[in-house]
Amino acid sequence: MRHYGYPEKIVRILENMYNETFSGVRVDGDLTDWFSTIVGLLQGCVLSPLLFNIFIEVIIAIALNDIDIGSGVLVTV
């Protein structure tokens, strides 16, 4: 997000929101022990689809970096 120029305040808020998160899994109605969540997005969070799209945008930009896509245009990101 920093690479794309998002405001530092927004990036820090999101970092703090995801820092030290814990999850549990419900199995047959019982909840497992809590464990540290180190990757992924928060399930049910309204920001998760947006954050996923930002992540995918970066992945696609990296994948298409300096690739001639056949239209005579060289894509560089």
C-alpha positions as CSV (number, residue, x, y, z in Angstrom):
1,M,0.0,0.0,0.0
2,R,2.9,2.3,0.7
3,H,4.3,1.6,-2.8
4,Y,1.0,2.8,-4.3
5,G,1.0,6.0,-2.3
6,Y,-1.7,5.2,0.3
7,P,-1.5,7.6,3.2
8,E,0.8,6.4,6.0
9,K,-1.9,6.9,8.6
10,I,-4.2,4.5,6.8
11,V,-1.4,1.9,6.4
12,R,-0.6,2.1,10.1
13,I,-4.2,1.8,11.1
14,L,-4.5,-1.4,9.1
15,E,-1.2,-2.7,10.4
16,N,-2.5,-2.1,14.0
17,M,-5.8,-3.7,13.2
18,Y,-4.1,-6.9,12.0
19,N,-1.3,-6.9,14.6
20,E,-1.5,-9.6,17.2
21,T,-4.8,-11.1,16.0
22,F,-6.0,-14.5,17.2
23,S,-8.4,-17.0,15.8
24,G,-10.3,-20.1,16.8
25,V,-12.0,-22.7,14.7
26,R,-15.4,-24.2,15.5
27,V,-15.5,-28.0,15.0
28,D,-18.7,-29.9,15.7
29,G,-20.0,-27.0,17.8
30,D,-16.8,-26.8,19.9
31,L,-14.3,-24.0,19.7
32,T,-10.6,-24.9,19.4
33,D,-7.9,-23.2,21.4
34,W,-7.0,-19.7,20.2
35,F,-4.0,-19.4,17.9
36,S,-2.0,-16.5,16.5
37,T,-3.1,-15.4,13.0
38,I,-0.1,-14.4,11.0
39,V,-1.5,-14.4,7.4
40,G,-4.8,-13.7,5.7
41,L,-7.6,-11.3,6.2
42,L,-10.2,-11.0,8.9
43,Q,-13.3,-13.0,8.0
44,G,-16.4,-10.9,8.0
45,C,-14.5,-7.6,8.1
46,V,-15.9,-5.1,5.6
47,L,-12.4,-4.0,4.5
48,S,-11.3,-7.6,3.6
49,P,-12.6,-7.5,0.0
50,L,-10.9,-4.2,-0.6
51,L,-7.6,-5.3,1.0
52,F,-7.7,-8.5,-1.1
53,N,-8.2,-6.5,-4.3
54,I,-5.2,-4.3,-3.4
55,F,-3.1,-7.4,-2.9
56,I,-4.2,-9.0,-6.2
57,E,-3.5,-5.7,-8.0
58,V,0.1,-5.9,-6.8
59,I,0.5,-9.5,-7.7
60,I,-0.8,-8.9,-11.3
61,A,1.4,-5.8,-11.6
62,I,4.4,-7.9,-10.7
63,A,3.4,-10.8,-13.0
64,L,2.9,-8.4,-16.0
65,N,6.0,-6.3,-15.3
66,D,8.0,-5.8,-18.5
67,I,5.8,-8.3,-20.5
68,D,4.9,-7.5,-24.1
69,I,1.2,-8.3,-24.2
70,G,0.9,-8.4,-28.0
71,S,-0.5,-5.0,-28.7
72,G,2.8,-3.4,-29.3
73,V,2.7,-1.8,-25.8
74,L,5.4,-2.7,-23.3
75,V,3.8,-2.8,-19.8
76,T,6.1,-1.6,-17.0
77,V,4.9,-1.0,-13.5
